[in-house]
């Protein structure tokens, strides 16, 4: 499990993450939701040691990330950033092969290459493997970066807004893939998501943040409720049960004069 103890981060006088204490369960999918500026991405970056903490501790299966050697941590935990940029021109296969670096140290073996081909196939990238990243659409590049994370083959996968740039079909496919990684391979998947309905339909556990703090956590049924969502987002959100899952319906208030059709979470 991932244990987060009194973790904080501030920039000047602006506190972005404020004394968060949280346990993320092993295996399954945990989604972190909340409005913009809630501290979701900052928290995930500190858990993965991409960003230093001002105070607090994070332990992964008892391993304190502050003291862990980089290669040891990289074999335990992988991270997909929200914004990914590569300064050199790479093919999809070359990018995915980087996921094996903690294991191969830049000298991939036959076993490493098997991992690469498996990840390419799992993400439906076989036909794009020899294309350069700058020749791909945003959604195709996003899938390539997720394939790199999957190829790293860690017990813990942290993904910051993995549905960025994906259309509806590929967003559903991505969530199904991550659900399969949790169920079939016993991975612990932690996601930052803006779409509460994807969180509801695919998560085992949801953590809600606002103003740098955790304000709710629990099952999808416990969090995807009008009263809880109103506290998180300061927005009236109706909830209907569809296919056995609570689904949020967005609108601007309860009065008929104020009610308007709102765009979905990604539009």
Secondary structure as GFF3:
##gff-version 3
##sequence-region A 1 267
A	DSSP	beta_strand	2	11	.	.	.	ID=ss1
A	DSSP	beta_strand	14	24	.	.	.	ID=ss2
A	DSSP	beta_strand	28	33	.	.	.	ID=ss3
A	DSSP	alpha_helix	40	47	.	.	.	ID=ss4
A	DSSP	beta_strand	55	60	.	.	.	ID=ss5
A	DSSP	beta_strand	63	64	.	.	.	ID=ss6
A	DSSP	alpha_helix	70	76	.	.	.	ID=ss7
A	DSSP	beta_strand	77	80	.	.	.	ID=ss8
A	DSSP	alpha_helix	92	98	.	.	.	ID=ss9
A	DSSP	alpha_helix	101	104	.	.	.	ID=ss10
A	DSSP	alpha_helix	110	122	.	.	.	ID=ss11
A	DSSP	three_ten_helix	126	128	.	.	.	ID=ss12
A	DSSP	three_ten_helix	133	135	.	.	.	ID=ss13
A	DSSP	alpha_helix	138	151	.	.	.	ID=ss14
A	DSSP	beta_strand	156	160	.	.	.	ID=ss15
A	DSSP	alpha_helix	168	185	.	.	.	ID=ss16
A	DSSP	beta_strand	188	192	.	.	.	ID=ss17
A	DSSP	alpha_helix	196	202	.	.	.	ID=ss18
A	DSSP	beta_strand	205	210	.	.	.	ID=ss19
A	DSSP	beta_strand	213	218	.	.	.	ID=ss20
A	DSSP	alpha_helix	220	223	.	.	.	ID=ss21
A	DSSP	alpha_helix	226	233	.	.	.	ID=ss22
A	DSSP	beta_strand	237	242	.	.	.	ID=ss23
A	DSSP	beta_strand	245	250	.	.	.	ID=ss24
###
